[in-house]
Amino acid sequence: MHIFDRIDPHDLERREWHLWVLVLATLAVFASAIVLLMYPTVFLDPLVVSGPTLRKAFFGFCALSTLLLAYLANRQVLLARARRTVLKDQEAILRAQKDVTANFLASLPDLPLFQARLRAEFKRALLGQQPFSLVLVSINAAANSLAANNELIAVIVGALKRKLRGDDFIYLLAARVFCILLPGVTGANASRLSDRMTEALNEARASGCLSFETKMLNYPEQANSLQEIEEVIHSFVAAGSTSPTAA
């Protein structure tokens, strides 16, 4: 019997269907056996089968019935145990995914690091007469559980990171508000990169109900001073942090 105890978790439905077929077949055998054992007693006179032979048939039928019932009970217990194991494994996978999502979002540089990097990048661009661009992204996830929102946002951020170059950086400015720093990128090139990121956001939109807002800012085409850049970022972060979640 231990040979049949090896159940593939992906094969539970088929094994359960086989068990039901076996149960129905066993019930049919039991009904037929009862009819055959009772027929001589009810209809035949004198009895064709009598004495020790009839008693042996009766006790053999009882033993077979007991063994079959024990086997079916064992199969049901085994399937229930396998189903519980699968459910526990699925719960463990979900917990692991939530932990990975939380660690991924927590690993992103935060607002203070972004402010320090922005000042350094502005000085470098000012001295070297080089442009740089910022792409601001605000995500409004569906109004469901926080874990589902974080998992969805992590998928979106991962899609955005795949669109970046090696020297680009993404920062977490506030809850659901991100900024992508693009050193040495002009306004025209930043627009093309922004379009690619919008495509990534639209692709990730299929995995859940969400809305998003993007804003591109370039130095020196759209902003000429660090104060002006910081004011635009502050306004965008404030709007993104106070906006309600998408319905």
VOFI-744044 format. One line per 4 residues: number of its first residue (from 1); their letters; for each residue x, y, z of N, C-alpha, C. Coordinates in nm, 4 decimals. Layout:
<atoms>
NUM) a) X:Y:Z:X:Y:Z:X:Y:Z ~ ... $
</atoms>
This chain:
<atoms>
1) mhif) 0.0822:-0.1210:0.0000:0.0000:0.0000:0.0000:0.0856:0.1260:0.0000 ~ 0.2079:0.1163:0.0549:0.2933:0.2348:0.0615:0.3327:0.2835:-0.0774 ~ 0.3304:0.1958:-0.1756:0.3614:0.2377:-0.3127:0.2601:0.3421:-0.3601 ~ 0.1341:0.3234:-0.3224:0.0290:0.4152:-0.3656:0.0207:0.5389:-0.2774 $
5) drid) 0.1014:0.5428:-0.1675:0.1025:0.6609:-0.0821:0.1806:0.7758:-0.1434 ~ 0.2565:0.7493:-0.2468:0.3364:0.8543:-0.3115:0.2455:0.9336:-0.4054 ~ 0.1972:1.0452:-0.3550:0.1015:1.1261:-0.4298:0.1676:1.2561:-0.4706 ~ 0.1615:1.2846:-0.5981:0.2112:1.4114:-0.6487:0.1120:1.5213:-0.6117 $
9) phdl) 0.1577:1.6319:-0.5473:0.0633:1.7396:-0.5118:-0.0140:1.7935:-0.6310 ~ 0.0469:1.7886:-0.7486:-0.0232:1.8374:-0.8675:-0.1251:1.7359:-0.9198 ~ -0.1280:1.6175:-0.8587:-0.2127:1.5095:-0.9091:-0.3255:1.4766:-0.8112 ~ -0.3527:1.5675:-0.7179:-0.4518:1.5392:-0.6156:-0.5918:1.5231:-0.6739 $
13) erre) -0.6285:1.6111:-0.7674:-0.7630:1.6065:-0.8227:-0.7875:1.4724:-0.8944 ~ -0.6891:1.4277:-0.9728:-0.7053:1.3021:-1.0454:-0.7132:1.1838:-0.9487 ~ -0.6263:1.1853:-0.8432:-0.6307:1.0765:-0.7469:-0.7631:1.0751:-0.6715 ~ -0.8181:1.1917:-0.6407:-0.9468:1.1962:-0.5719:-1.0582:1.1424:-0.6613 $
17) whlw) -1.0522:1.1756:-0.7913:-1.1513:1.1229:-0.8851:-1.1409:0.9701:-0.8940 ~ -1.0182:0.9190:-0.8981:-1.0003:0.7734:-0.9000:-1.0591:0.7093:-0.7745 ~ -1.0413:0.7770:-0.6604:-1.0940:0.7223:-0.5358:-1.2465:0.7162:-0.5385 ~ -1.3086:0.8185:-0.5940:-1.4547:0.8183:-0.6035:-1.5025:0.7070:-0.6972 $
21) vlvl) -1.4301:0.6856:-0.8062:-1.4659:0.5753:-0.8964:-1.4560:0.4417:-0.8237 ~ -1.3495:0.4278:-0.7433:-1.3327:0.3044:-0.6669:-1.4447:0.2866:-0.5652 ~ -1.4845:0.3950:-0.5013:-1.5934:0.3872:-0.4038:-1.7225:0.3416:-0.4713 ~ -1.7535:0.4015:-0.5862:-1.8758:0.3633:-0.6571:-1.8703:0.2170:-0.7031 $
25) atla) -1.7529:0.1767:-0.7539:-1.7394:0.0372:-0.7970:-1.7532:-0.0578:-0.6787 ~ -1.6967:-0.0200:-0.5630:-1.7069:-0.1041:-0.4440:-1.8518:-0.1163:-0.3981 ~ -1.9237:-0.0065:-0.3998:-2.0646:-0.0111:-0.3623:-2.1433:-0.1017:-0.4567 ~ -2.1101:-0.0953:-0.5853:-2.1780:-0.1830:-0.6813:-2.1470:-0.3299:-0.6524 $
29) vfas) -2.0192:-0.3598:-0.6191:-1.9816:-0.4978:-0.5848:-2.0535:-0.5433:-0.4589 ~ -2.0596:-0.4560:-0.3578:-2.1297:-0.4914:-0.2343:-2.2771:-0.5220:-0.2609 ~ -2.3415:-0.4358:-0.3390:-2.4832:-0.4578:-0.3676:-2.5046:-0.5891:-0.4426 ~ -2.4169:-0.6156:-0.5389:-2.4298:-0.7415:-0.6150:-2.4076:-0.8621:-0.5248 $
33) aivl) -2.3080:-0.8506:-0.4357:-2.2790:-0.9634:-0.3458:-2.3946:-0.9889:-0.2502 ~ -2.4531:-0.8822:-0.1997:-2.5675:-0.8993:-0.1090:-2.6836:-0.9679:-0.1805 ~ -2.7087:-0.9245:-0.3039:-2.8171:-0.9857:-0.3813:-2.7901:-1.1337:-0.4038 ~ -2.6656:-1.1670:-0.4416:-2.6326:-1.3071:-0.4680:-2.6404:-1.3925:-0.3421 $
37) lmyp) -2.5989:-1.3365:-0.2279:-2.6035:-1.4126:-0.1041:-2.7461:-1.4299:-0.0520 ~ -2.8294:-1.3323:-0.0770:-2.9669:-1.3397:-0.0272:-3.0595:-1.4168:-0.1212 ~ -3.0205:-1.4255:-0.2489:-3.1104:-1.4894:-0.3468:-3.1435:-1.6344:-0.3114 ~ -3.0422:-1.7171:-0.2784:-3.0778:-1.8571:-0.2444:-3.1733:-1.8672:-0.1266 $
41) tvfl) -3.1517:-1.7812:-0.0262:-3.2361:-1.7870:0.0933:-3.3801:-1.7488:0.0623 ~ -3.3990:-1.6564:-0.0290:-3.5328:-1.6045:-0.0556:-3.6079:-1.6870:-0.1594 ~ -3.5375:-1.7313:-0.2644:-3.6073:-1.7865:-0.3796:-3.5891:-1.9366:-0.4008 ~ -3.4818:-1.9948:-0.3511:-3.4541:-2.1342:-0.3840:-3.4991:-2.2274:-0.2718 $
45) dplv) -3.5575:-2.3373:-0.3111:-3.5991:-2.4387:-0.2149:-3.5953:-2.5751:-0.2836 ~ -3.5064:-2.6650:-0.2559:-3.4074:-2.6534:-0.1477:-3.2900:-2.5638:-0.1884 ~ -3.2049:-2.5246:-0.0910:-3.0910:-2.4371:-0.1178:-2.9847:-2.5099:-0.1985 ~ -2.9328:-2.4403:-0.3022:-2.8231:-2.4971:-0.3819:-2.6935:-2.4935:-0.3026 $
49) vsgp) -2.6728:-2.3842:-0.2339:-2.5529:-2.3671:-0.1508:-2.5995:-2.3617:-0.0066 ~ -2.5476:-2.4460:0.0746:-2.5914:-2.4500:0.2143:-2.4774:-2.5027:0.3009 ~ -2.5000:-2.5012:0.4292:-2.4037:-2.5567:0.5229:-2.2744:-2.4787:0.5291 ~ -2.1607:-2.5486:0.5400:-2.0306:-2.4814:0.5533:-1.9974:-2.3876:0.4363 $
53) tlrk) -2.0378:-2.4272:0.3161:-2.0079:-2.3432:0.1998:-2.0741:-2.2067:0.2118 ~ -2.1988:-2.2049:0.2541:-2.2693:-2.0780:0.2689:-2.2081:-1.9934:0.3785 ~ -2.1687:-2.0593:0.4886:-2.1054:-1.9840:0.5972:-1.9701:-1.9275:0.5549 ~ -1.8937:-2.0044:0.4783:-1.7649:-1.9533:0.4290:-1.7849:-1.8332:0.3362 $
57) affg) -1.8860:-1.8419:0.2488:-1.9132:-1.7293:0.1599:-1.9530:-1.6051:0.2393 ~ -2.0309:-1.6264:0.3463:-2.0741:-1.5130:0.4282:-1.9556:-1.4474:0.4985 ~ -1.8730:-1.5293:0.5645:-1.7589:-1.4725:0.6363:-1.6551:-1.4128:0.5406 ~ -1.6390:-1.4724:0.4223:-1.5484:-1.4147:0.3232:-1.5967:-1.2793:0.2740 $
61) fcal) -1.7275:-1.2696:0.2552:-1.7838:-1.1413:0.2138:-1.7643:-1.0354:0.3221 ~ -1.7843:-1.0731:0.4484:-1.7638:-0.9777:0.5585:-1.6178:-0.9326:0.5658 ~ -1.5242:-1.0273:0.5489:-1.3821:-0.9911:0.5543:-1.3445:-0.8986:0.4389 ~ -1.3941:-0.9301:0.3188:-1.3653:-0.8452:0.2042:-1.4231:-0.7058:0.2233 $
65) stll) -1.5425:-0.6987:0.2791:-1.6046:-0.5683:0.3035:-1.5222:-0.4865:0.4023 ~ -1.4755:-0.5525:0.5095:-1.3944:-0.4821:0.6097:-1.2644:-0.4298:0.5494 ~ -1.1985:-0.5126:0.4699:-1.0722:-0.4702:0.4078:-1.0940:-0.3547:0.3118 ~ -1.1986:-0.3609:0.2326:-1.2247:-0.2530:0.1376:-1.2583:-0.1223:0.2089 $
69) layl) -1.3397:-0.1308:0.3144:-1.3735:-0.0097:0.3905:-1.2492:0.0492:0.4563 ~ -1.1616:-0.0361:0.5106:-1.0380:0.0137:0.5709:-0.9486:0.0794:0.4664 ~ -0.9421:0.0188:0.3479:-0.8603:0.0768:0.2419:-0.9142:0.2126:0.1984 ~ -1.0453:0.2230:0.1803:-1.1051:0.3504:0.1381:-1.0854:0.4583:0.2449 $
73) anrq) -1.0987:0.4208:0.3722:-1.0757:0.5173:0.4800:-0.9308:0.5645:0.4799 ~ -0.8379:0.4704:0.4582:-0.6961:0.5068:0.4523:-0.6678:0.6023:0.3379 ~ -0.7299:0.5779:0.2215:-0.7092:0.6665:0.1071:-0.7628:0.8075:0.1342 ~ -0.8789:0.8149:0.1997:-0.9359:0.9460:0.2301:-0.8468:1.0233:0.3266 $
77) vlla) -0.7953:0.9543:0.4279:-0.7045:1.0199:0.5233:-0.5778:1.0672:0.4532 ~ -0.5240:0.9858:0.3645:-0.4021:1.0217:0.2926:-0.4239:1.1425:0.2029 ~ -0.5371:1.1453:0.1321:-0.5658:1.2595:0.0462:-0.5866:1.3863:0.1273 ~ -0.6560:1.3749:0.2406:-0.6761:1.4924:0.3258:-0.5434:1.5448:0.3786 $
81) rarr) -0.4531:1.4527:0.4173:-0.3212:1.4939:0.4655:-0.2407:1.5614:0.3550 ~ -0.2469:1.5048:0.2341:-0.1750:1.5653:0.1220:-0.2314:1.7035:0.0886 ~ -0.3628:1.7196:0.0964:-0.4232:1.8503:0.0678:-0.3806:1.9538:0.1715 ~ -0.3753:1.9129:0.2996:-0.3292:2.0049:0.4033:-0.1836:2.0449:0.3808 $
85) tvlk) -0.1022:1.9490:0.3372:0.0383:1.9795:0.3093:0.0503:2.0805:0.1960 ~ -0.0299:2.0618:0.0917:-0.0268:2.1559:-0.0210:-0.0694:2.2949:0.0246 ~ -0.1736:2.3035:0.1068:-0.2195:2.4333:0.1561:-0.1128:2.5013:0.2417 ~ -0.0446:2.4232:0.3264:0.0627:2.4806:0.4075:0.1768:2.5311:0.3197 $
89) dqea) 0.2111:2.4540:0.2163:0.3171:2.4981:0.1248:0.2770:2.6261:0.0531 ~ 0.1510:2.6349:0.0111:0.1051:2.7561:-0.0553:0.1094:2.8760:0.0383 ~ 0.0702:2.8553:0.1650:0.0776:2.9646:0.2621:0.2221:3.0070:0.2860 ~ 0.3130:2.9104:0.2909:0.4551:2.9434:0.3099:0.5087:3.0229:0.1912 $
93) ilra) 0.4666:2.9856:0.0691:0.5097:3.0588:-0.0501:0.4568:3.2013:-0.0473 ~ 0.3300:3.2178:-0.0067:0.2728:3.3521:0.0008:0.3450:3.4379:0.1037 ~ 0.3773:3.3779:0.2197:0.4517:3.4534:0.3211:0.5893:3.4933:0.2696 ~ 0.6546:3.4008:0.1994:0.7866:3.4319:0.1437:0.7776:3.5438:0.0405 $
97) qkdv) 0.6734:3.5403:-0.0435:0.6556:3.6459:-0.1424:0.6326:3.7813:-0.0754 ~ 0.5529:3.7826:0.0331:0.5285:3.9077:0.1045:0.6579:3.9612:0.1665 ~ 0.7390:3.8698:0.2225:0.8663:3.9129:0.2808:0.9597:3.9700:0.1744 ~ 0.9652:3.9035:0.0584:1.0502:3.9529:-0.0503:1.0021:4.0889:-0.0976 $
101) tanf) 0.8682:4.1050:-0.1080:0.8120:4.2334:-0.1512:0.8467:4.3443:-0.0531 ~ 0.8278:4.3161:0.0772:0.8581:4.4174:0.1780:1.0066:4.4526:0.1769 ~ 1.0933:4.3530:0.1652:1.2370:4.3793:0.1621:1.2767:4.4566:0.0369 ~ 1.2096:4.4251:-0.0748:1.2420:4.4949:-0.1996:1.2075:4.6427:-0.1903 $
105) lasl) 1.0875:4.6741:-0.1411:1.0486:4.8146:-0.1284:1.1326:4.8863:-0.0230 ~ 1.1651:4.8150:0.0860:1.2464:4.8778:0.1910:1.3901:4.9014:0.1453 ~ 1.4365:4.8260:0.0444:1.5746:4.8424:-0.0027:1.5928:4.9631:-0.0938 ~ 1.4818:5.0226:-0.1407:1.4945:5.1392:-0.2285:1.5440:5.2599:-0.1489 $
109) pdlp) 1.6324:5.3418:-0.2070:1.6759:5.4643:-0.1383:1.5568:5.5556:-0.1100 ~ 1.5586:5.6204:0.0078:1.4450:5.7013:0.0493:1.4657:5.8493:0.0155 ~ 1.3755:5.9333:0.0658:1.3766:6.0758:0.0319:1.5046:6.1478:0.0752 ~ 1.5565:6.1287:0.1982:1.6816:6.1976:0.2339:1.7988:6.1628:0.1410 $
113) lfqa) 1.8101:6.0359:0.1047:1.9169:5.9972:0.0115:1.8946:6.0605:-0.1256 ~ 1.7701:6.0685:-0.1675:1.7414:6.1319:-0.2953:1.7772:6.2803:-0.2918 ~ 1.7444:6.3486:-0.1840:1.7757:6.4914:-0.1744:1.9263:6.5153:-0.1793 ~ 2.0016:6.4306:-0.1096:2.1471:6.4456:-0.1133:2.2012:6.4176:-0.2532 $
117) rlra) 2.1496:6.3151:-0.3193:2.1952:6.2831:-0.4542:2.1546:6.3915:-0.5534 ~ 2.0355:6.4496:-0.5346:1.9894:6.5555:-0.6252:2.0794:6.6784:-0.6152 ~ 2.1174:6.7152:-0.4937:2.2068:6.8307:-0.4781:2.3425:6.8031:-0.5423 ~ 2.3949:6.6820:-0.5217:2.5232:6.6483:-0.5820:2.5129:6.6454:-0.7336 $
121) efkr) 2.4050:6.5922:-0.7877:2.3866:6.5865:-0.9324:2.3679:6.7253:-0.9907 ~ 2.2989:6.8135:-0.9176:2.2806:6.9512:-0.9657:2.4148:7.0250:-0.9722 ~ 2.4982:7.0076:-0.8697:2.6294:7.0720:-0.8713:2.7143:7.0190:-0.9858 ~ 2.7108:6.8880:-1.0059:2.7879:6.8292:-1.1145:2.7390:6.8802:-1.2503 $
125) allg) 2.6075:6.8867:-1.2682:2.5531:6.9351:-1.3946:2.5834:7.0833:-1.4141 ~ 2.5800:7.1595:-1.3052:2.6074:7.3033:-1.3147:2.7520:7.3292:-1.3517 ~ 2.8438:7.2565:-1.2924:2.9857:7.2770:-1.3222:3.0238:7.2230:-1.4598 ~ 2.9667:7.1113:-1.4977:3.0035:7.0494:-1.6242:2.9137:7.0851:-1.7395 $
129) qqpf) 2.8163:7.1745:-1.7149:2.7220:7.2137:-1.8200:2.6552:7.0899:-1.8824 ~ 2.6131:6.9983:-1.7962:2.5488:6.8743:-1.8397:2.4029:6.8719:-1.7926 ~ 2.3134:6.8191:-1.8744:2.1728:6.8112:-1.8317:2.1484:6.6875:-1.7449 ~ 2.0387:6.6864:-1.6793:1.9879:6.5645:-1.6159:1.8353:6.5757:-1.6095 $
133) slvl) 1.7703:6.4616:-1.5966:1.6242:6.4587:-1.5985:1.5722:6.3776:-1.4813 ~ 1.4489:6.4068:-1.4452:1.3780:6.3342:-1.3411:1.2446:6.2865:-1.3966 ~ 1.2085:6.1636:-1.3653:1.0763:6.1105:-1.3989:1.0083:6.0747:-1.2681 ~ 0.9011:6.1458:-1.2363:0.8252:6.1218:-1.1144:0.7066:6.0312:-1.1447 $
137) vsin) 0.6845:5.9330:-1.0587:0.5765:5.8359:-1.0790:0.4979:5.8237:-0.9490 ~ 0.3666:5.8436:-0.9595:0.2764:5.8249:-0.8459:0.1792:5.7123:-0.8806 ~ 0.1700:5.6120:-0.7946:0.0878:5.4938:-0.8198:-0.0255:5.4894:-0.7190 ~ -0.1456:5.4736:-0.7695:-0.2634:5.4535:-0.6846:-0.3123:5.3117:-0.7060 $
141) aaan) -0.2863:5.2251:-0.6070:-0.3245:5.0845:-0.6200:-0.4689:5.0660:-0.5794 ~ -0.5206:4.9468:-0.6065:-0.6604:4.9160:-0.5755:-0.6830:4.9219:-0.4254 ~ -0.8043:4.9543:-0.3886:-0.8403:4.9664:-0.2466:-0.8673:4.8285:-0.1880 ~ -0.7629:4.7469:-0.1775:-0.7775:4.6155:-0.1145:-0.6750:4.6050:-0.0026 $
145) slaa) -0.6218:4.4892:0.0236:-0.5316:4.4724:0.1366:-0.3980:4.5409:0.1103 ~ -0.3327:4.5799:0.2193:-0.2021:4.6459:0.2087:-0.0989:4.5538:0.1474 ~ -0.1030:4.4252:0.1841:-0.0066:4.3299:0.1291:-0.0218:4.3171:-0.0216 ~ -0.1468:4.3125:-0.0687:-0.1701:4.3025:-0.2135:-0.1211:4.4282:-0.2836 $
149) nnel) -0.1447:4.5452:-0.2228:-0.0959:4.6697:-0.2815:0.0559:4.6711:-0.2908 ~ 0.1228:4.6334:-0.1824:0.2692:4.6328:-0.1821:0.3252:4.5349:-0.2846 ~ 0.2607:4.4191:-0.2964:0.3073:4.3210:-0.3948:0.2907:4.3744:-0.5363 ~ 0.1785:4.4398:-0.5624:0.1547:4.4962:-0.6946:0.2523:4.6097:-0.7240 $
153) iavi) 0.2763:4.6946:-0.6255:0.3701:4.8059:-0.6446:0.5112:4.7527:-0.6676 ~ 0.5488:4.6459:-0.5975:0.6808:4.5870:-0.6197:0.6944:4.5346:-0.7619 ~ 0.5879:4.4760:-0.8156:0.5905:4.4298:-0.9556:0.6102:4.5479:-1.0501 ~ 0.5409:4.6581:-1.0221:0.5510:4.7756:-1.1083:0.6909:4.8358:-1.1022 $
157) vgal) 0.7455:4.8469:-0.9811:0.8800:4.9033:-0.9667:0.9823:4.8141:-1.0363 ~ 0.9640:4.6839:-1.0254:1.0529:4.5933:-1.0972:1.0454:4.6132:-1.2470 ~ 0.9227:4.6359:-1.2994:0.9081:4.6626:-1.4426:0.9757:4.7932:-1.4814 ~ 0.9687:4.8941:-1.3935:1.0356:5.0213:-1.4220:1.1873:5.0049:-1.4225 $
161) krkl) 1.2397:4.9295:-1.3270:1.3847:4.9134:-1.3176:1.4415:4.8430:-1.4402 ~ 1.3623:4.7548:-1.4996:1.4100:4.6863:-1.6204:1.4217:4.7806:-1.7392 ~ 1.3573:4.8954:-1.7330:1.3647:4.9935:-1.8411:1.4788:5.0937:-1.8221 ~ 1.5491:5.0882:-1.7095:1.6517:5.1873:-1.6795:1.7872:5.1459:-1.7351 $
165) rgdd) 1.8717:5.2470:-1.7506:2.0102:5.2212:-1.7872:2.0906:5.1854:-1.6633 ~ 2.2160:5.1521:-1.6831:2.2970:5.1089:-1.5711:2.3240:5.2179:-1.4693 ~ 2.3331:5.3456:-1.5111:2.3642:5.4543:-1.4194:2.2408:5.5328:-1.3761 ~ 2.1224:5.4824:-1.4041:1.9998:5.5465:-1.3583:1.9643:5.4949:-1.2198 $
169) fiyl) 1.8897:5.5762:-1.1445:1.8547:5.5409:-1.0074:1.7064:5.5657:-0.9852 ~ 1.6454:5.4800:-0.9021:1.5059:5.4964:-0.8649:1.4974:5.5103:-0.7130 ~ 1.4187:5.6072:-0.6670:1.4082:5.6399:-0.5253:1.2623:5.6331:-0.4809 ~ 1.2432:5.5954:-0.3565:1.1106:5.5951:-0.2952:1.0952:5.7234:-0.2145 $
173) laar) 1.0203:5.8185:-0.2694:1.0043:5.9489:-0.2043:0.8971:5.9461:-0.0964 ~ 0.7934:5.8700:-0.1190:0.6837:5.8561:-0.0227:0.6097:5.7283:-0.0583 ~ 0.5083:5.6970:0.0203:0.4293:5.5779:-0.0109:0.3671:5.5908:-0.1499 ~ 0.4038:5.4997:-0.2403:0.3507:5.4919:-0.3767:0.4007:5.6059:-0.4664 $
177) vfci) 0.5017:5.6783:-0.4231:0.5584:5.7874:-0.5041:0.7071:5.7589:-0.5250 ~ 0.7492:5.7554:-0.6501:0.8868:5.7223:-0.6861:0.9433:5.8301:-0.7767 ~ 1.0760:5.8396:-0.7752:1.1453:5.9324:-0.8650:1.2632:5.8597:-0.9284 ~ 1.2763:5.8758:-1.0581:1.3852:5.8136:-1.1329:1.4798:5.9241:-1.1777 $
181) llpg) 1.6048:5.9146:-1.1360:1.7064:6.0139:-1.1695:1.7845:5.9653:-1.2905 ~ 1.7880:6.0481:-1.3937:1.8528:6.0126:-1.5203:1.9680:6.1098:-1.5459 ~ 2.0901:6.0793:-1.5025:2.2033:6.1708:-1.5238:2.2385:6.1825:-1.6724 ~ 2.2693:6.3042:-1.7162:2.3149:6.3272:-1.8526:2.2098:6.3085:-1.9594 $
185) vtga) 2.0846:6.3089:-1.9248:1.9764:6.2848:-2.0205:1.9072:6.4172:-2.0514 ~ 1.8957:6.4475:-2.1802:1.8261:6.5688:-2.2231:1.6754:6.5502:-2.2146 ~ 1.6029:6.6598:-2.2381:1.4579:6.6532:-2.2313:1.3983:6.5595:-2.3350 ~ 1.4523:6.5613:-2.4575:1.3996:6.4749:-2.5635:1.4223:6.3283:-2.5310 $
189) nasr) 1.5446:6.2962:-2.4856:1.5726:6.1574:-2.4485:1.4920:6.1143:-2.3269 ~ 1.4720:6.2067:-2.2333:1.3922:6.1741:-2.1156:1.2476:6.1453:-2.1540 ~ 1.1969:6.2160:-2.2550:1.0600:6.1896:-2.3011:1.0476:6.0492:-2.3572 ~ 1.1488:6.0066:-2.4323:1.1455:5.8704:-2.4865:1.1530:5.7664:-2.3742 $
193) lsdr) 1.2406:5.7917:-2.2760:1.2485:5.6991:-2.1627:1.1185:5.6988:-2.0832 ~ 1.0570:5.8155:-2.0695:0.9297:5.8243:-1.9985:0.8213:5.7449:-2.0708 ~ 0.8237:5.7484:-2.2036:0.7270:5.6705:-2.2806:0.7481:5.5206:-2.2573 ~ 0.8750:5.4782:-2.2528:0.9035:5.3369:-2.2264:0.8560:5.2966:-2.0876 $
197) mtea) 0.8741:5.3845:-1.9894:0.8280:5.3546:-1.8534:0.6757:5.3514:-1.8474 ~ 0.6112:5.4382:-1.9238:0.4643:5.4350:-1.9285:0.4158:5.3038:-1.9871 ~ 0.4869:5.2522:-2.0869:0.4521:5.1208:-2.1419:0.4666:5.0119:-2.0354 ~ 0.5734:5.0209:-1.9561:0.5917:4.9227:-1.8494:0.4793:4.9316:-1.7465 $
201) lnea) 0.4365:5.0536:-1.7153:0.3263:5.0714:-1.6217:0.1963:5.0152:-1.6775 ~ 0.1738:5.0367:-1.8060:0.0531:4.9833:-1.8689:0.0547:4.8309:-1.8712 ~ 0.1729:4.7715:-1.8903:0.1828:4.6258:-1.8867:0.1543:4.5739:-1.7462 ~ 0.2080:4.6431:-1.6453:0.1844:4.5998:-1.5076:0.0407:4.6250:-1.4646 $
205) rasg) -0.0288:4.7183:-1.5296:-0.1673:4.7480:-1.4948:-0.2544:4.6237:-1.5092 ~ -0.2174:4.5345:-1.6032:-0.2975:4.4141:-1.6267:-0.2991:4.3220:-1.5056 ~ -0.1995:4.3336:-1.4153:-0.1938:4.2455:-1.2989:-0.2796:4.2949:-1.1837 ~ -0.3449:4.4077:-1.1964:-0.4321:4.4577:-1.0909:-0.4927:4.5895:-1.1284 $
209) clsf) -0.5888:4.6325:-1.0462:-0.6582:4.7591:-1.0720:-0.5768:4.8722:-1.0112 ~ -0.5259:4.9603:-1.0944:-0.4459:5.0712:-1.0451:-0.4524:5.1866:-1.1430 ~ -0.4100:5.2999:-1.0959:-0.3915:5.4163:-1.1818:-0.2561:5.4770:-1.1476 ~ -0.2019:5.5538:-1.2380:-0.0712:5.6125:-1.2127:-0.0633:5.7494:-1.2796 $
213) etkm) 0.0292:5.8277:-1.2288:0.0551:5.9610:-1.2845:0.2058:5.9777:-1.2976 ~ 0.2501:6.0290:-1.4103:0.3928:6.0517:-1.4323:0.4170:6.1984:-1.4653 ~ 0.5343:6.2439:-1.4314:0.5746:6.3814:-1.4625:0.7231:6.3812:-1.4919 ~ 0.7625:6.4471:-1.5988:0.9028:6.4552:-1.6362:0.9532:6.5970:-1.6113 $
217) lnyp) 1.0749:6.6058:-1.5583:1.1360:6.7350:-1.5294:1.2812:6.7306:-1.5751 ~ 1.3235:6.8311:-1.6528:1.4590:6.8329:-1.7065:1.5300:6.9619:-1.6675 ~ 1.6570:6.9466:-1.6355:1.7451:7.0615:-1.6150:1.8433:7.0665:-1.7323 ~ 1.8585:7.1805:-1.7980:1.8054:7.3135:-1.7646:1.6839:7.3549:-1.8495 $
221) eqan) 1.6234:7.2637:-1.9250:1.5171:7.3035:-2.0164:1.3902:7.3447:-1.9437 ~ 1.3546:7.2735:-1.8370:1.2291:7.3005:-1.7685:1.2478:7.3615:-1.6302 ~ 1.3653:7.3527:-1.5753:1.3946:7.4119:-1.4444:1.5383:7.4587:-1.4451 ~ 1.5614:7.5793:-1.3937:1.6951:7.6390:-1.3991:1.7658:7.6434:-1.2647 $
225) slqe) 1.6957:7.6090:-1.1574:1.7567:7.6177:-1.0245:1.7171:7.4961:-0.9423 ~ 1.7994:7.4682:-0.8409:1.7708:7.3564:-0.7521:1.6437:7.3802:-0.6727 ~ 1.6202:7.5049:-0.6330:1.4987:7.5364:-0.5574:1.3734:7.5085:-0.6402 ~ 1.3779:7.5446:-0.7672:1.2624:7.5203:-0.8535:1.2366:7.3706:-0.8698 $
229) ieev) 1.3430:7.2933:-0.8852:1.3280:7.1480:-0.8979:1.2678:7.0892:-0.7704 ~ 1.3182:7.1331:-0.6552:1.2683:7.0803:-0.5284:1.1232:7.1180:-0.5053 ~ 1.0818:7.2352:-0.5480:0.9417:7.2754:-0.5327:0.8495:7.1869:-0.6167 ~ 0.8910:7.1568:-0.7394:0.8093:7.0699:-0.8246:0.7984:6.9301:-0.7621 $
233) ihsf) 0.9111:6.8792:-0.7123:0.9102:6.7463:-0.6504:0.8224:6.7461:-0.5264 ~ 0.8343:6.8507:-0.4441:0.7536:6.8581:-0.3218:0.6046:6.8600:-0.3548 ~ 0.5665:6.9349:-0.4544:0.4253:6.9407:-0.4938:0.3764:6.8046:-0.5438 ~ 0.4592:6.7392:-0.6225:0.4198:6.6081:-0.6767:0.4073:6.5050:-0.5640 $
237) vaag) 0.5022:6.5058:-0.4708:0.4976:6.4106:-0.3594:0.3753:6.4369:-0.2723 ~ 0.3464:6.5646:-0.2447:0.2294:6.5967:-0.1641:0.1006:6.5517:-0.2297 ~ 0.0901:6.5732:-0.3608:-0.0305:6.5304:-0.4331:-0.0417:6.3788:-0.4371 ~ 0.0712:6.3105:-0.4571:0.0679:6.1642:-0.4637:0.0414:6.0987:-0.3308 $
241) stsp) 0.0884:6.1611:-0.2214:0.0697:6.1026:-0.0889:-0.0721:6.1196:-0.0376 ~ -0.1413:6.2257:-0.0829:-0.2756:6.2525:-0.0328:-0.3845:6.2010:-0.1234 ~ -0.3492:6.1553:-0.2456:-0.4512:6.1073:-0.3386:-0.5098:5.9768:-0.2890 ~ -0.6418:5.9555:-0.3031:-0.7046:5.8312:-0.2591:-0.6664:5.7169:-0.3483 $
245) taa) -0.6782:5.5969:-0.2957:-0.6514:5.4795:-0.3774:-0.7583:5.4642:-0.4819 ~ -0.7170:5.4027:-0.5945:-0.8106:5.3851:-0.7030:-0.9195:5.2901:-0.6631 ~ -1.0396:5.3151:-0.7147:-1.1526:5.2281:-0.6824:-1.1448:5.1035:-0.7661 $
</atoms>
